Amino acid sequence: MQTYYYVLASQQFLIQEEPTDEVLKERTRYYHEQEKEIDFWLVKQPAFLEAPEMADIKANCPKPAAAIISTNSQFITWLKLRLEYVVTGEFQAPSETISDPLASLTSVS
């Protein structure tokens, strides 16, 4: 089982109001230069919020939600400081309640 870390916010905030695209492009460029495997993903309407243990987080997040999910906790901490108005957390997957950590409730993620 792997630990996944996330920043969570409304899609409006995370995708349109913040320069998230620019941040992720820069991070991707840096990873390619360092020959490092990508360990972060932007997921619209993340399915992990449907897990029973995420009920409180889901209830308090504006909808529709979006998340940046990573296996790198330091990157998520940096994003939290950069973006400010986001929720952070972590979960283990695959598990009984979260089979696919990167699944989306939409057909396009």
ChimeraX attribute file (.defattr): number of C-alpha atoms within 10 A of each C-alpha:
attribute: neighborCount
match mode: 1-to-1
recipient: residues
	/A:1	8
	/A:2	11
	/A:3	14
	/A:4	21
	/A:5	23
	/A:6	27
	/A:7	24
	/A:8	29
	/A:9	24
	/A:10	20
	/A:11	18
	/A:12	14
	/A:13	18
	/A:14	23
	/A:15	16
	/A:16	11
	/A:17	10
	/A:18	13
	/A:19	12
	/A:20	18
	/A:21	13
	/A:22	10
	/A:23	13
	/A:24	15
	/A:25	11
	/A:26	12
	/A:27	15
	/A:28	17
	/A:29	12
	/A:30	13
	/A:31	14
	/A:32	12
	/A:33	9
	/A:34	9
	/A:35	9
	/A:36	10
	/A:37	9
	/A:38	14
	/A:39	13
	/A:40	20
	/A:41	15
	/A:42	22
	/A:43	22
	/A:44	25
	/A:45	23
	/A:46	23
	/A:47	17
	/A:48	22
	/A:49	23
	/A:50	15
	/A:51	14
	/A:52	11
	/A:53	13
	/A:54	14
	/A:55	11
	/A:56	10
	/A:57	15
	/A:58	17
	/A:59	10
	/A:60	10
	/A:61	16
	/A:62	15
	/A:63	13
	/A:64	12
	/A:65	19
	/A:66	25
	/A:67	27
	/A:68	23
	/A:69	25
	/A:70	22
	/A:71	17
	/A:72	15
	/A:73	16
	/A:74	11
	/A:75	19
	/A:76	22
	/A:77	16
	/A:78	11
	/A:79	18
	/A:80	17
	/A:81	11
	/A:82	13
	/A:83	17
	/A:84	10
	/A:85	14
	/A:86	18
	/A:87	15
	/A:88	18
	/A:89	15
	/A:90	15
	/A:91	17
	/A:92	15
	/A:93	17
	/A:94	14
	/A:95	13
	/A:96	8
	/A:97	15
	/A:98	19
	/A:99	14
	/A:100	13
	/A:101	21
	/A:102	21
	/A:103	16
	/A:104	19
	/A:105	14
	/A:106	11
	/A:107	8
	/A:108	8
	/A:109	14
